[in-house]
Amino acid sequence: MAQMIAYDSDPDMNWDVVSSLGHDVTFFNDSGETIDFAQENKVDIALLSGSDGTDMIKI
């Protein structure tokens, strides 16, 4: 399955439905940590919410 990262600034966001599909999902609510992880690890899919997520795409 895919190596995924999931970002939402809301720490209560629940991404369990994605991981229940068998994907390896790493969850973040800090945009800096999300970017650092993506730069240091192979990521197949990124789920990025809100305007922070849009800004991360530009980096």
C-alpha positions, 0 to 999 in steps of 0.5 A: 500500500501507499506511504501517506502523510495527512495534515490538518491543523486541528489536532482532533482530526481523525484520519483512521478511515484512511489508515483502516484501508491498509495504508501507512499513514503518518499524521501531523497537525504542525505544518513544519513537521509535515514538511520536514517529514516529507523532505526526509521520507518517501511519500506517495500521497499527501492529504493536506487540508486548509490554507496551510495545506495549500501553502505547503504545496508551494514549497 
